[in-house]
Amino acid sequence: MQGNSTFIRNYDAIYHAEVFLVCAVASVLGIRLFLHLTGYPQIGNSTLHIAHLLWGGMGMLIAIIMLISFIGRRIELWASILGGVGFGTFIDEVGKFVTQDNDYFFEPAVSIMYIVFILIVLAIHMIKTGWSFTRKE
């Protein structure tokens, strides 16, 4: 860093945040539809289950690595897409992690997901309207 410790906002952040959010919601809806249509299959065997939360974490990890490794609008878009799909895949299993019996079908899980998505929308709105860009930005 060259002597200035302030963060400089990305002018395209709102667009990328919206892409992230749409991909996350689409991911949850797509997973739920796929699982419903296929009868909720289990990847693994009778003792091992590979949760799709792990694939979501991998998607988010790859998106982070992309963002810290490359510069440019194209990589930001692809990272927003992959990160959103990863986050949606991750949060879809929230029911397993707020219950003692790892209940994927825990009814309040959908409400928790809605609340998280609403908080993301509010954060995007605050970034978009909360303050104006500086001359440097």
N, CA, C and O atoms as CSV, one atom per row, in Angstrom:
chain,resi,resn,atom,element,x,y,z
A,1,MET,N,N,0.841,-1.169,0.000
A,1,MET,CA,C,0.000,0.000,0.000
A,1,MET,C,C,0.890,1.237,0.000
A,1,MET,O,O,1.940,1.246,0.641
A,2,GLN,N,N,0.487,2.249,-0.695
A,2,GLN,CA,C,1.341,3.412,-0.899
A,2,GLN,C,C,0.973,4.577,0.010
A,2,GLN,O,O,0.727,5.681,-0.475
A,3,GLY,N,N,0.930,4.350,1.313
A,3,GLY,CA,C,0.740,5.444,2.239
A,3,GLY,C,C,-0.700,5.827,2.510
A,3,GLY,O,O,-0.950,6.559,3.468
A,4,ASN,N,N,-1.657,5.374,1.721
A,4,ASN,CA,C,-3.050,5.704,1.949
A,4,ASN,C,C,-3.761,4.453,2.447
A,4,ASN,O,O,-3.785,3.434,1.756
A,5,SER,N,N,-4.338,4.526,3.637
A,5,SER,CA,C,-4.937,3.341,4.235
A,5,SER,C,C,-6.444,3.248,4.023
A,5,SER,O,O,-7.083,2.375,4.610
A,6,THR,N,N,-7.029,4.114,3.207
A,6,THR,CA,C,-8.466,4.033,2.966
A,6,THR,C,C,-8.768,2.999,1.890
A,6,THR,O,O,-7.967,2.756,0.987
A,7,PHE,N,N,-9.919,2.412,2.011
A,7,PHE,CA,C,-10.365,1.454,1.004
A,7,PHE,C,C,-11.011,2.201,-0.149
A,7,PHE,O,O,-11.721,3.184,0.063
A,8,ILE,N,N,-10.773,1.748,-1.345
A,8,ILE,CA,C,-11.367,2.348,-2.537
A,8,ILE,C,C,-12.440,1.391,-3.042
A,8,ILE,O,O,-12.160,0.234,-3.352
A,9,ARG,N,N,-13.669,1.889,-3.120
A,9,ARG,CA,C,-14.779,1.045,-3.545
A,9,ARG,C,C,-14.732,0.786,-5.050
A,9,ARG,O,O,-14.240,1.598,-5.833
A,10,ASN,N,N,-15.253,-0.351,-5.409
A,10,ASN,CA,C,-15.356,-0.748,-6.799
A,10,ASN,C,C,-16.635,-0.143,-7.374
A,10,ASN,O,O,-17.722,-0.367,-6.841
A,11,TYR,N,N,-16.513,0.605,-8.435
A,11,TYR,CA,C,-17.659,1.260,-9.061
A,11,TYR,C,C,-18.696,0.239,-9.534
A,11,TYR,O,O,-19.890,0.537,-9.554
A,12,ASP,N,N,-18.254,-0.949,-9.911
A,12,ASP,CA,C,-19.147,-2.005,-10.402
A,12,ASP,C,C,-19.653,-2.920,-9.296
A,12,ASP,O,O,-20.283,-3.937,-9.586
A,13,ALA,N,N,-19.394,-2.586,-8.042
A,13,ALA,CA,C,-19.736,-3.472,-6.926
A,13,ALA,C,C,-21.229,-3.776,-6.865
A,13,ALA,O,O,-21.611,-4.910,-6.574
A,14,ILE,N,N,-22.064,-2.808,-7.129
A,14,ILE,CA,C,-23.510,-3.021,-7.039
A,14,ILE,C,C,-23.944,-4.069,-8.053
A,14,ILE,O,O,-24.706,-4.979,-7.726
A,15,TYR,N,N,-23.465,-3.943,-9.266
A,15,TYR,CA,C,-23.807,-4.915,-10.305
A,15,TYR,C,C,-23.342,-6.310,-9.891
A,15,TYR,O,O,-24.102,-7.273,-9.995
A,16,HIS,N,N,-22.109,-6.421,-9.428
A,16,HIS,CA,C,-21.576,-7.728,-9.038
A,16,HIS,C,C,-22.314,-8.294,-7.826
A,16,HIS,O,O,-22.526,-9.504,-7.747
A,17,ALA,N,N,-22.706,-7.446,-6.891
A,17,ALA,CA,C,-23.468,-7.905,-5.731
A,17,ALA,C,C,-24.842,-8.417,-6.156
A,17,ALA,O,O,-25.332,-9.412,-5.622
A,18,GLU,N,N,-25.454,-7.739,-7.106
A,18,GLU,CA,C,-26.755,-8.194,-7.607
A,18,GLU,C,C,-26.624,-9.522,-8.348
A,18,GLU,O,O,-27.473,-10.400,-8.191
A,19,VAL,N,N,-25.578,-9.682,-9.149
A,19,VAL,CA,C,-25.326,-10.952,-9.827
A,19,VAL,C,C,-25.113,-12.059,-8.797
A,19,VAL,O,O,-25.665,-13.151,-8.930
A,20,PHE,N,N,-24.312,-11.773,-7.773
A,20,PHE,CA,C,-24.067,-12.720,-6.695
A,20,PHE,C,C,-25.386,-13.159,-6.060
A,20,PHE,O,O,-25.617,-14.353,-5.874
A,21,LEU,N,N,-26.248,-12.201,-5.730
A,21,LEU,CA,C,-27.506,-12.497,-5.065
A,21,LEU,C,C,-28.431,-13.324,-5.955
A,21,LEU,O,O,-29.009,-14.308,-5.495
A,22,VAL,N,N,-28.576,-12.943,-7.205
A,22,VAL,CA,C,-29.435,-13.686,-8.130
A,22,VAL,C,C,-28.927,-15.114,-8.295
A,22,VAL,O,O,-29.722,-16.054,-8.309
A,23,CYS,N,N,-27.623,-15.289,-8.420
A,23,CYS,CA,C,-27.053,-16.634,-8.561
A,23,CYS,C,C,-27.237,-17.452,-7.292
A,23,CYS,O,O,-27.464,-18.659,-7.367
A,24,ALA,N,N,-27.143,-16.818,-6.130
A,24,ALA,CA,C,-27.333,-17.525,-4.869
A,24,ALA,C,C,-28.774,-18.010,-4.729
A,24,ALA,O,O,-29.012,-19.165,-4.376
A,25,VAL,N,N,-29.731,-17.132,-5.005
A,25,VAL,CA,C,-31.143,-17.515,-4.912
A,25,VAL,C,C,-31.472,-18.584,-5.949
A,25,VAL,O,O,-32.162,-19.555,-5.641
A,26,ALA,N,N,-30.984,-18.412,-7.172
A,26,ALA,CA,C,-31.217,-19.411,-8.223
A,26,ALA,C,C,-30.615,-20.755,-7.844
A,26,ALA,O,O,-31.184,-21.802,-8.154
A,27,SER,N,N,-29.482,-20.733,-7.184
A,27,SER,CA,C,-28.836,-21.963,-6.749
A,27,SER,C,C,-29.701,-22.703,-5.734
A,27,SER,O,O,-29.902,-23.912,-5.854
A,28,VAL,N,N,-30.209,-21.990,-4.744
A,28,VAL,CA,C,-31.083,-22.618,-3.741
A,28,VAL,C,C,-32.319,-23.202,-4.411
A,28,VAL,O,O,-32.684,-24.350,-4.156
A,29,LEU,N,N,-32.964,-22.410,-5.270
A,29,LEU,CA,C,-34.172,-22.888,-5.938
A,29,LEU,C,C,-33.875,-24.078,-6.849
A,29,LEU,O,O,-34.648,-25.035,-6.899
A,30,GLY,N,N,-32.757,-24.017,-7.564
A,30,GLY,CA,C,-32.369,-25.123,-8.443
A,30,GLY,C,C,-32.071,-26.405,-7.669
A,30,GLY,O,O,-32.473,-27.493,-8.083
A,31,ILE,N,N,-31.376,-26.276,-6.561
A,31,ILE,CA,C,-31.071,-27.450,-5.735
A,31,ILE,C,C,-32.345,-28.060,-5.185
A,31,ILE,O,O,-32.542,-29.273,-5.245
A,32,ARG,N,N,-33.221,-27.198,-4.640
A,32,ARG,CA,C,-34.474,-27.706,-4.067
A,32,ARG,C,C,-35.327,-28.392,-5.136
A,32,ARG,O,O,-35.931,-29.431,-4.865
A,33,LEU,N,N,-35.386,-27.831,-6.339
A,33,LEU,CA,C,-36.147,-28.454,-7.424
A,33,LEU,C,C,-35.518,-29.786,-7.821
A,33,LEU,O,O,-36.222,-30.786,-7.961
A,34,PHE,N,N,-34.212,-29.806,-8.003
A,34,PHE,CA,C,-33.512,-31.035,-8.381
A,34,PHE,C,C,-33.721,-32.132,-7.337
A,34,PHE,O,O,-34.014,-33.274,-7.689
A,35,LEU,N,N,-33.575,-31.796,-6.077
A,35,LEU,CA,C,-33.740,-32.793,-5.021
A,35,LEU,C,C,-35.172,-33.316,-4.974
A,35,LEU,O,O,-35.397,-34.510,-4.779
A,36,HIS,N,N,-36.131,-32.421,-5.153
A,36,HIS,CA,C,-37.528,-32.844,-5.162
A,36,HIS,C,C,-37.806,-33.795,-6.333
A,36,HIS,O,O,-38.452,-34.829,-6.162
A,37,LEU,N,N,-37.318,-33.438,-7.512
A,37,LEU,CA,C,-37.579,-34.256,-8.702
A,37,LEU,C,C,-36.878,-35.611,-8.657
A,37,LEU,O,O,-37.356,-36.577,-9.252
A,38,THR,N,N,-35.753,-35.687,-7.958
A,38,THR,CA,C,-34.978,-36.934,-7.928
A,38,THR,C,C,-35.194,-37.734,-6.647
A,38,THR,O,O,-34.540,-38.759,-6.455
A,39,GLY,N,N,-36.086,-37.300,-5.773
A,39,GLY,CA,C,-36.364,-38.055,-4.558
A,39,GLY,C,C,-35.296,-37.926,-3.489
A,39,GLY,O,O,-35.113,-38.840,-2.685
A,40,TYR,N,N,-34.596,-36.817,-3.467
A,40,TYR,CA,C,-33.582,-36.523,-2.443
A,40,TYR,C,C,-32.515,-37.621,-2.353
A,40,TYR,O,O,-32.391,-38.295,-1.330
A,41,PRO,N,N,-31.756,-37.790,-3.427
A,41,PRO,CA,C,-30.709,-38.827,-3.400
A,41,PRO,C,C,-29.579,-38.449,-2.440
A,41,PRO,O,O,-29.391,-37.278,-2.113
A,42,GLN,N,N,-28.848,-39.442,-2.005
A,42,GLN,CA,C,-27.714,-39.211,-1.111
A,42,GLN,C,C,-26.445,-39.607,-1.847
A,42,GLN,O,O,-26.338,-40.714,-2.374
A,43,ILE,N,N,-25.484,-38.688,-1.877
A,43,ILE,CA,C,-24.183,-38.999,-2.485
A,43,ILE,C,C,-23.314,-39.604,-1.396
A,43,ILE,O,O,-22.988,-38.943,-0.410
A,44,GLY,N,N,-22.951,-40.830,-1.575
A,44,GLY,CA,C,-22.165,-41.540,-0.575
A,44,GLY,C,C,-22.742,-42.924,-0.372
A,44,GLY,O,O,-23.301,-43.511,-1.298
A,45,ASN,N,N,-22.607,-43.448,0.840
A,45,ASN,CA,C,-23.151,-44.768,1.139
A,45,ASN,C,C,-23.936,-44.691,2.442
A,45,ASN,O,O,-24.325,-43.599,2.858
A,46,SER,N,N,-24.174,-45.817,3.091
A,46,SER,CA,C,-25.014,-45.814,4.289
A,46,SER,C,C,-24.363,-45.128,5.480
A,46,SER,O,O,-25.063,-44.756,6.422
A,47,THR,N,N,-23.057,-44.950,5.472
A,47,THR,CA,C,-22.384,-44.291,6.589
A,47,THR,C,C,-21.801,-42.933,6.226
A,47,THR,O,O,-21.493,-42.138,7.114
A,48,LEU,N,N,-21.645,-42.657,4.944
A,48,LEU,CA,C,-20.997,-41.421,4.497
A,48,LEU,C,C,-21.950,-40.632,3.611
A,48,LEU,O,O,-22.553,-41.174,2.685
A,49,HIS,N,N,-22.074,-39.348,3.908
A,49,HIS,CA,C,-22.885,-38.467,3.069
A,49,HIS,C,C,-22.058,-37.230,2.742
A,49,HIS,O,O,-21.586,-36.537,3.643
A,50,ILE,N,N,-21.886,-36.956,1.461
A,50,ILE,CA,C,-21.147,-35.773,1.029
A,50,ILE,C,C,-22.169,-34.658,0.810
A,50,ILE,O,O,-22.859,-34.629,-0.209
A,51,ALA,N,N,-22.256,-33.761,1.756
A,51,ALA,CA,C,-23.245,-32.686,1.710
A,51,ALA,C,C,-22.900,-31.684,0.618
A,51,ALA,O,O,-21.727,-31.428,0.346
A,52,HIS,N,N,-23.935,-31.115,-0.009
A,52,HIS,CA,C,-23.662,-30.135,-1.063
A,52,HIS,C,C,-23.139,-28.830,-0.484
A,52,HIS,O,O,-22.661,-27.975,-1.229
A,53,LEU,N,N,-23.219,-28.663,0.822
A,53,LEU,CA,C,-22.588,-27.523,1.477
A,53,LEU,C,C,-21.089,-27.481,1.157
A,53,LEU,O,O,-20.514,-26.406,0.988
A,54,LEU,N,N,-20.470,-28.646,1.077
A,54,LEU,CA,C,-19.034,-28.712,0.771
A,54,LEU,C,C,-18.745,-28.185,-0.631
A,54,LEU,O,O,-17.743,-27.503,-0.848
A,55,TRP,N,N,-19.629,-28.504,-1.588
A,55,TRP,CA,C,-19.449,-27.988,-2.947
A,55,TRP,C,C,-19.631,-26.469,-2.970
A,55,TRP,O,O,-18.948,-25.763,-3.711
A,56,GLY,N,N,-20.558,-25.979,-2.151
A,56,GLY,CA,C,-20.753,-24.528,-2.047
A,56,GLY,C,C,-19.524,-23.835,-1.493
A,56,GLY,O,O,-19.123,-22.781,-1.986
A,57,GLY,N,N,-18.925,-24.428,-0.464
A,57,GLY,CA,C,-17.690,-23.877,0.098
A,57,GLY,C,C,-16.571,-23.863,-0.925
A,57,GLY,O,O,-15.783,-22.918,-0.986
A,58,MET,N,N,-16.505,-24.916,-1.730
A,58,MET,CA,C,-15.485,-24.979,-2.785
A,58,MET,C,C,-15.706,-23.881,-3.820
A,58,MET,O,O,-14.750,-23.255,-4.279
A,59,GLY,N,N,-16.974,-23.644,-4.189
A,59,GLY,CA,C,-17.280,-22.578,-5.141
A,59,GLY,C,C,-16.884,-21.210,-4.607
A,59,GLY,O,O,-16.321,-20.391,-5.333
A,60,MET,N,N,-17.180,-20.968,-3.336
A,60,MET,CA,C,-16.803,-19.685,-2.732
A,60,MET,C,C,-15.287,-19.553,-2.637
A,60,MET,O,O,-14.744,-18.475,-2.876
A,61,LEU,N,N,-14.602,-20.636,-2.291
A,61,LEU,CA,C,-13.136,-20.612,-2.214
A,61,LEU,C,C,-12.529,-20.280,-3.573
A,61,LEU,O,O,-11.627,-19.447,-3.667
A,62,ILE,N,N,-13.014,-20.920,-4.609
A,62,ILE,CA,C,-12.494,-20.657,-5.958
A,62,ILE,C,C,-12.749,-19.199,-6.346
A,62,ILE,O,O,-11.886,-18.557,-6.945
A,63,ALA,N,N,-13.941,-18.669,-6.002
A,63,ALA,CA,C,-14.252,-17.266,-6.307
A,63,ALA,C,C,-13.280,-16.328,-5.588
A,63,ALA,O,O,-12.816,-15.348,-6.171
A,64,ILE,N,N,-12.977,-16.622,-4.344
A,64,ILE,CA,C,-12.030,-15.782,-3.591
A,64,ILE,C,C,-10.643,-15.855,-4.218
A,64,ILE,O,O,-9.984,-14.829,-4.385
A,65,ILE,N,N,-10.199,-17.053,-4.565
A,65,ILE,CA,C,-8.884,-17.203,-5.191
A,65,ILE,C,C,-8.836,-16.442,-6.510
A,65,ILE,O,O,-7.824,-15.817,-6.828
A,66,MET,N,N,-9.922,-16.490,-7.282
A,66,MET,CA,C,-9.985,-15.743,-8.542
A,66,MET,C,C,-9.810,-14.248,-8.285
A,66,MET,O,O,-9.059,-13.576,-8.992
A,67,LEU,N,N,-10.509,-13.727,-7.263
A,67,LEU,CA,C,-10.477,-12.287,-6.996
A,67,LEU,C,C,-9.133,-11.802,-6.466
A,67,LEU,O,O,-8.729,-10.672,-6.741
A,68,ILE,N,N,-8.436,-12.649,-5.707
A,68,ILE,CA,C,-7.141,-12.205,-5.183
A,68,ILE,C,C,-6.002,-12.495,-6.154
A,68,ILE,O,O,-4.875,-12.048,-5.944
A,69,SER,N,N,-6.297,-13.245,-7.218
A,69,SER,CA,C,-5.252,-13.617,-8.168
A,69,SER,C,C,-5.266,-12.800,-9.453
A,69,SER,O,O,-4.232,-12.656,-10.105
A,70,PHE,N,N,-6.419,-12.268,-9.822
A,70,PHE,CA,C,-6.553,-11.584,-11.106
A,70,PHE,C,C,-7.269,-10.253,-10.935
A,70,PHE,O,O,-8.008,-10.050,-9.972
A,71,ILE,N,N,-7.043,-9.358,-11.873
A,71,ILE,CA,C,-7.677,-8.041,-11.880
A,71,ILE,C,C,-8.458,-7.905,-13.174
A,71,ILE,O,O,-7.977,-8.281,-14.243
A,72,GLY,N,N,-9.658,-7.370,-13.073
A,72,GLY,CA,C,-10.426,-7.104,-14.286
A,72,GLY,C,C,-11.899,-7.353,-14.086
A,72,GLY,O,O,-12.309,-8.099,-13.197
A,73,ARG,N,N,-12.688,-6.719,-14.927
A,73,ARG,CA,C,-14.140,-6.833,-14.826
A,73,ARG,C,C,-14.630,-8.235,-15.147
A,73,ARG,O,O,-15.574,-8.716,-14.520
A,74,ARG,N,N,-14.015,-8.888,-16.098
A,74,ARG,CA,C,-14.457,-10.232,-16.475
A,74,ARG,C,C,-14.286,-11.204,-15.314
A,74,ARG,O,O,-15.182,-12.005,-15.044
A,75,ILE,N,N,-13.154,-11.145,-14.626
A,75,ILE,CA,C,-12.921,-12.055,-13.506
A,75,ILE,C,C,-13.852,-11.723,-12.351
A,75,ILE,O,O,-14.294,-12.627,-11.641
A,76,GLU,N,N,-14.162,-10.441,-12.146
A,76,GLU,CA,C,-15.101,-10.055,-11.101
A,76,GLU,C,C,-16.486,-10.620,-11.388
A,76,GLU,O,O,-17.167,-11.084,-10.473
A,77,LEU,N,N,-16.912,-10.585,-12.651
A,77,LEU,CA,C,-18.211,-11.142,-13.020
A,77,LEU,C,C,-18.244,-12.643,-12.779
A,77,LEU,O,O,-19.184,-13.154,-12.170
A,78,TRP,N,N,-17.220,-13.356,-13.253
A,78,TRP,CA,C,-17.182,-14.806,-13.070
A,78,TRP,C,C,-17.088,-15.183,-11.598
A,78,TRP,O,O,-17.690,-16.169,-11.172
A,79,ALA,N,N,-16.348,-14.418,-10.827
A,79,ALA,CA,C,-16.251,-14.681,-9.388
A,79,ALA,C,C,-17.590,-14.399,-8.704
A,79,ALA,O,O,-17.957,-15.105,-7.765
A,80,SER,N,N,-18.319,-13.387,-9.157
A,80,SER,CA,C,-19.643,-13.090,-8.606
A,80,SER,C,C,-20.609,-14.234,-8.883
A,80,SER,O,O,-21.387,-14.629,-8.014
A,81,ILE,N,N,-20.550,-14.756,-10.092
A,81,ILE,CA,C,-21.416,-15.881,-10.469
A,81,ILE,C,C,-21.065,-17.119,-9.650
A,81,ILE,O,O,-21.932,-17.718,-9.014
A,82,LEU,N,N,-19.791,-17.498,-9.668
A,82,LEU,CA,C,-19.364,-18.696,-8.956
A,82,LEU,C,C,-19.537,-18.546,-7.446
A,82,LEU,O,O,-19.958,-19.485,-6.772
A,83,GLY,N,N,-19.216,-17.380,-6.921
A,83,GLY,CA,C,-19.406,-17.131,-5.497
A,83,GLY,C,C,-20.870,-17.175,-5.103
A,83,GLY,O,O,-21.209,-17.696,-4.040
A,84,GLY,N,N,-21.747,-16.633,-5.944
A,84,GLY,CA,C,-23.182,-16.672,-5.668
A,84,GLY,C,C,-23.740,-18.075,-5.684
A,84,GLY,O,O,-24.497,-18.462,-4.793
A,85,VAL,N,N,-23.365,-18.846,-6.703
A,85,VAL,CA,C,-23.795,-20.245,-6.763
A,85,VAL,C,C,-23.247,-21.008,-5.561
A,85,VAL,O,O,-23.955,-21.809,-4.951
A,86,GLY,N,N,-21.994,-20.757,-5.229
A,86,GLY,CA,C,-21.396,-21.412,-4.072
A,86,GLY,C,C,-22.098,-21.046,-2.778
A,86,GLY,O,O,-22.358,-21.912,-1.942
A,87,PHE,N,N,-22.409,-19.757,-2.606
A,87,PHE,CA,C,-23.084,-19.326,-1.384
A,87,PHE,C,C,-24.482,-19.919,-1.297
A,87,PHE,O,O,-24.896,-20.368,-0.228
A,88,GLY,N,N,-25.212,-19.927,-2.405
A,88,GLY,CA,C,-26.551,-20.527,-2.410
A,88,GLY,C,C,-26.502,-22.008,-2.078
A,88,GLY,O,O,-27.338,-22.510,-1.327
A,89,THR,N,N,-25.524,-22.704,-2.635
A,89,THR,CA,C,-25.345,-24.134,-2.359
A,89,THR,C,C,-24.970,-24.346,-0.898
A,89,THR,O,O,-25.394,-25.319,-0.274
A,90,PHE,N,N,-24.183,-23.444,-0.365
A,90,PHE,CA,C,-23.771,-23.499,1.039
A,90,PHE,C,C,-24.951,-23.263,1.979
A,90,PHE,O,O,-25.205,-24.064,2.879
A,91,ILE,N,N,-25.665,-22.166,1.769
A,91,ILE,CA,C,-26.719,-21.787,2.722
A,91,ILE,C,C,-27.944,-22.676,2.610
A,91,ILE,O,O,-28.764,-22.709,3.529
A,92,ASP,N,N,-28.088,-23.397,1.508
A,92,ASP,CA,C,-29.224,-24.300,1.351
A,92,ASP,C,C,-29.262,-25.349,2.467
A,92,ASP,O,O,-30.334,-25.861,2.789
A,93,GLU,N,N,-28.138,-25.668,3.047
A,93,GLU,CA,C,-28.093,-26.696,4.090
A,93,GLU,C,C,-28.071,-26.113,5.499
A,93,GLU,O,O,-27.633,-26.783,6.434
A,94,VAL,N,N,-28.531,-24.892,5.661
A,94,VAL,CA,C,-28.492,-24.247,6.971
A,94,VAL,C,C,-29.284,-25.041,8.014
A,94,VAL,O,O,-28.922,-25.039,9.190
A,95,GLY,N,N,-30.348,-25.711,7.603
A,95,GLY,CA,C,-31.145,-26.495,8.537
A,95,GLY,C,C,-30.348,-27.570,9.253
A,95,GLY,O,O,-30.615,-27.885,10.413
A,96,LYS,N,N,-29.371,-28.128,8.559
A,96,LYS,CA,C,-28.536,-29.168,9.171
A,96,LYS,C,C,-27.667,-28.627,10.291
A,96,LYS,O,O,-27.234,-29.381,11.163
A,97,PHE,N,N,-27.409,-27.338,10.276
A,97,PHE,CA,C,-26.433,-26.776,11.199
A,97,PHE,C,C,-27.044,-25.919,12.300
A,97,PHE,O,O,-26.323,-25.369,13.133
A,98,VAL,N,N,-28.368,-25.805,12.309
A,98,VAL,CA,C,-29.017,-25.091,13.403
A,98,VAL,C,C,-29.892,-26.038,14.219
A,98,VAL,O,O,-30.602,-25.600,15.125
A,99,THR,N,N,-29.846,-27.321,13.907
A,99,THR,CA,C,-30.599,-28.327,14.648
A,99,THR,C,C,-29.649,-29.366,15.210
A,99,THR,O,O,-28.560,-29.580,14.676
A,100,GLN,N,N,-30.068,-30.011,16.295
A,100,GLN,CA,C,-29.239,-31.046,16.907
A,100,GLN,C,C,-29.229,-32.325,16.080
A,100,GLN,O,O,-28.263,-33.086,16.124
A,101,ASP,N,N,-30.297,-32.566,15.325
A,101,ASP,CA,C,-30.384,-33.819,14.573
A,101,ASP,C,C,-30.048,-33.665,13.086
A,101,ASP,O,O,-30.400,-34.527,12.280
A,102,ASN,N,N,-29.372,-32.580,12.722
A,102,ASN,CA,C,-28.964,-32.335,11.334
A,102,ASN,C,C,-30.136,-32.450,10.356
A,102,ASN,O,O,-30.056,-33.172,9.363
A,103,ASP,N,N,-31.220,-31.734,10.647
A,103,ASP,CA,C,-32.455,-31.838,9.875
A,103,ASP,C,C,-32.453,-30.874,8.693
A,103,ASP,O,O,-32.698,-29.679,8.860
A,104,TYR,N,N,-32.178,-31.395,7.503
A,104,TYR,CA,C,-32.203,-30.592,6.279
A,104,TYR,C,C,-33.578,-29.970,6.068
A,104,TYR,O,O,-33.682,-28.878,5.508
A,105,PHE,N,N,-34.632,-30.648,6.507
A,105,PHE,CA,C,-36.004,-30.203,6.286
A,105,PHE,C,C,-36.552,-29.357,7.438
A,105,PHE,O,O,-37.763,-29.155,7.526
A,106,PHE,N,N,-35.695,-28.869,8.307
A,106,PHE,CA,C,-36.088,-27.995,9.419
A,106,PHE,C,C,-36.824,-26.796,8.838
A,106,PHE,O,O,-36.237,-26.005,8.099
A,107,GLU,N,N,-38.107,-26.656,9.169
A,107,GLU,CA,C,-38.952,-25.639,8.518
A,107,GLU,C,C,-38.441,-24.208,8.645
A,107,GLU,O,O,-38.510,-23.468,7.664
A,108,PRO,N,N,-37.928,-23.775,9.807
A,108,PRO,CA,C,-37.420,-22.398,9.887
A,108,PRO,C,C,-36.167,-22.136,9.040
A,108,PRO,O,O,-35.758,-20.982,8.904
A,109,ALA,N,N,-35.552,-23.174,8.473
A,109,ALA,CA,C,-34.350,-22.972,7.651
A,109,ALA,C,C,-34.640,-22.064,6.465
A,109,ALA,O,O,-33.814,-21.228,6.098
A,110,VAL,N,N,-35.816,-22.229,5.868
A,110,VAL,CA,C,-36.186,-21.376,4.731
A,110,VAL,C,C,-36.281,-19.922,5.191
A,110,VAL,O,O,-35.853,-19.015,4.479
A,111,SER,N,N,-36.835,-19.704,6.369
A,111,SER,CA,C,-36.919,-18.346,6.909
A,111,SER,C,C,-35.534,-17.768,7.160
A,111,SER,O,O,-35.288,-16.592,6.896
A,112,ILE,N,N,-34.641,-18.587,7.664
A,112,ILE,CA,C,-33.267,-18.133,7.894
A,112,ILE,C,C,-32.628,-17.722,6.575
A,112,ILE,O,O,-31.956,-16.693,6.500
A,113,MET,N,N,-32.838,-18.530,5.526
A,113,MET,CA,C,-32.290,-18.195,4.205
A,113,MET,C,C,-32.882,-16.884,3.697
A,113,MET,O,O,-32.153,-16.034,3.185
A,114,TYR,N,N,-34.210,-16.710,3.835
A,114,TYR,CA,C,-34.853,-15.464,3.418
A,114,TYR,C,C,-34.254,-14.267,4.145
A,114,TYR,O,O,-33.966,-13.240,3.531
A,115,ILE,N,N,-34.068,-14.403,5.449
A,115,ILE,CA,C,-33.510,-13.301,6.235
A,115,ILE,C,C,-32.109,-12.953,5.761
A,115,ILE,O,O,-31.774,-11.776,5.628
A,116,VAL,N,N,-31.283,-13.973,5.502
A,116,VAL,CA,C,-29.921,-13.720,5.016
A,116,VAL,C,C,-29.966,-13.005,3.670
A,116,VAL,O,O,-29.221,-12.051,3.445
A,117,PHE,N,N,-30.835,-13.463,2.777
A,117,PHE,CA,C,-30.932,-12.821,1.465
A,117,PHE,C,C,-31.456,-11.390,1.586
A,117,PHE,O,O,-30.994,-10.503,0.868
A,118,ILE,N,N,-32.403,-11.158,2.476
A,118,ILE,CA,C,-32.906,-9.801,2.695
A,118,ILE,C,C,-31.795,-8.909,3.239
A,118,ILE,O,O,-31.670,-7.757,2.823
A,119,LEU,N,N,-30.993,-9.424,4.156
A,119,LEU,CA,C,-29.864,-8.642,4.679
A,119,LEU,C,C,-28.858,-8.309,3.578
A,119,LEU,O,O,-28.277,-7.223,3.573
A,120,ILE,N,N,-28.653,-9.236,2.652
A,120,ILE,CA,C,-27.761,-8.960,1.518
A,120,ILE,C,C,-28.353,-7.849,0.657
A,120,ILE,O,O,-27.634,-6.939,0.245
A,121,VAL,N,N,-29.657,-7.912,0.381
A,121,VAL,CA,C,-30.317,-6.856,-0.406
A,121,VAL,C,C,-30.195,-5.512,0.294
A,121,VAL,O,O,-29.899,-4.503,-0.346
A,122,LEU,N,N,-30.423,-5.490,1.612
A,122,LEU,CA,C,-30.290,-4.235,2.358
A,122,LEU,C,C,-28.863,-3.704,2.323
A,122,LEU,O,O,-28.652,-2.497,2.199
A,123,ALA,N,N,-27.887,-4.592,2.430
A,123,ALA,CA,C,-26.484,-4.163,2.352
A,123,ALA,C,C,-26.182,-3.573,0.978
A,123,ALA,O,O,-25.517,-2.542,0.872
A,124,ILE,N,N,-26.670,-4.226,-0.070
A,124,ILE,CA,C,-26.474,-3.696,-1.426
A,124,ILE,C,C,-27.116,-2.319,-1.544
A,124,ILE,O,O,-26.526,-1.394,-2.102
A,125,HIS,N,N,-28.326,-2.194,-1.015
A,125,HIS,CA,C,-29.027,-0.903,-1.075
A,125,HIS,C,C,-28.255,0.175,-0.313
A,125,HIS,O,O,-28.147,1.309,-0.780
A,126,MET,N,N,-27.722,-0.175,0.853
A,126,MET,CA,C,-26.958,0.805,1.640
A,126,MET,C,C,-25.695,1.231,0.897
A,126,MET,O,O,-25.336,2.408,0.908
A,127,ILE,N,N,-25.033,0.296,0.265
A,127,ILE,CA,C,-23.833,0.632,-0.507
A,127,ILE,C,C,-24.208,1.532,-1.683
A,127,ILE,O,O,-23.501,2.489,-1.999
A,128,LYS,N,N,-25.324,1.211,-2.319
A,128,LYS,CA,C,-25.753,1.937,-3.514
A,128,LYS,C,C,-26.214,3.354,-3.204
A,128,LYS,O,O,-25.917,4.276,-3.964
A,129,THR,N,N,-26.936,3.545,-2.101
A,129,THR,CA,C,-27.536,4.852,-1.833
A,129,THR,C,C,-26.974,5.543,-0.603
A,129,THR,O,O,-27.263,6.718,-0.378
A,130,GLY,N,N,-26.183,4.849,0.193
A,130,GLY,CA,C,-25.743,5.377,1.475
A,130,GLY,C,C,-24.746,6.506,1.402
A,130,GLY,O,O,-24.737,7.361,2.288
A,131,TRP,N,N,-23.923,6.547,0.408
A,131,TRP,CA,C,-22.933,7.615,0.294
A,131,TRP,C,C,-22.500,7.732,-1.163
A,131,TRP,O,O,-22.673,6.802,-1.950
A,132,SER,N,N,-21.947,8.862,-1.503
A,132,SER,CA,C,-21.517,9.068,-2.883
A,132,SER,C,C,-20.042,8.689,-3.024
A,132,SER,O,O,-19.289,8.659,-2.051
A,133,PHE,N,N,-19.665,8.407,-4.245
A,133,PHE,CA,C,-18.286,8.060,-4.516
A,133,PHE,C,C,-17.385,9.294,-4.368
A,133,PHE,O,O,-17.788,10.410,-4.697
A,134,THR,N,N,-16.193,9.083,-3.883
A,134,THR,CA,C,-15.233,10.191,-3.776
A,134,THR,C,C,-14.605,10.437,-5.138
A,134,THR,O,O,-14.756,9.625,-6.051
A,135,ARG,N,N,-13.911,11.538,-5.276
A,135,ARG,CA,C,-13.230,11.862,-6.524
A,135,ARG,C,C,-12.215,10.770,-6.883
A,135,ARG,O,O,-12.084,10.397,-8.049
A,136,LYS,N,N,-11.507,10.268,-5.881
A,136,LYS,CA,C,-10.500,9.227,-6.094
A,136,LYS,C,C,-11.145,7.936,-6.632
A,136,LYS,O,O,-10.603,7.270,-7.514
A,137,GLU,N,N,-12.326,7.609,-6.067
A,137,GLU,CA,C,-13.007,6.388,-6.517
A,137,GLU,C,C,-13.568,6.554,-7.910
A,137,GLU,O,O,-14.174,5.626,-8.446
